[in-house]
Amino acid sequence: MSLFEVSPEKCNRDGICVAECPVKIIELKDGASTPVPVPGADAICINCGHCVAVCPTGALSHKNMTPGQCPPVRKDWLLTPDQAEHFLRCRRSIRTYKKELVEKEILARLIEIASYAPSGHNTQPVHWRVVHDSKKLHQLTGMVVDWMRAMIKEQPAMAAKMHMDLVVGAWDFGVDVVCRDAPHIILAHGLAADTTVQYACTIAVAYLELAAPSLGLGTCWGGFFGAAAMFWPPLQEALALPQGHVCYGAAMVGRPKYKYQRLPARNTSKVTWA
């Protein structure tokens, strides 16, 4: 099979696939029965699937995905503006979790949904590391606190700005304000040499936290954990990420202990127009 094939019986020659291809490797010549790849298209294609997804008649099949492999858009599931606002405003950062573990299958489903997040040039560079063992997570959290102790000594101004002394004091008192006693943490990581990976990880973790409530889960960004994973060698060694990989996002995950009943207000948006 070439890069893609188009069914002459289904194609209506509307040129939508030509217009929507991000890298402009589809052409529809005058008099031609169907669109075709431009010369060298295989080397340029980013496998985004736009051509398959946008065709109204299902005429185009990419060599890596067919219309049958791409579920149709459920128009009855599309959100209205009010529903979209409600969905986004319902998201809360959860800091109080039930002590029960979340099944690996549910966490895998959550990551699968988050993996549909966009990435530059569709490189899909995000890798995931799940710390499922809550005892191991507690040990790793202790390493984050060790990093904070070092920061207080070596970079006191930065440590003071981030209130690390209070975090360390709480830990020594038996209170975890690093990972909030969450049963699990999910890390997004990738090759540091990839210029797209940091943004891709950030967007993917955002997708993850937005999808979590649909699975009965709550999340909170683990800023302290993520920072220590980037800068503290003992924690890096314990996480054992692949060679050259850096953690660019961390999310605590568990089942929320409490349910929120209202949508909090926020400041008025700061907008300028040009």
Secondary structure, DSSP 8 states (H G I E B T S, - for coil): --SEEE-TTT-----HHHHH-TT--EE--TT-SS-EE-TTHHHH-----HHHHH-TT--EEETTB-GGGS----GGG---HHHHHHHHHH--B---B-SS---HHHHHHHHHHHTTS--GGG----EEEEE--HHHHHHHHHHHHHHHHHHHHH-HHHHHHTTHHHHHHHHHTT---SSTT-SEEEEEEEETT-TTHHHHHHHHHHHHHHHGGGGT-EEEE-HHHHHHHHH-HHHHHHHT--TTEEEEEEEEEE-BSS---S------------
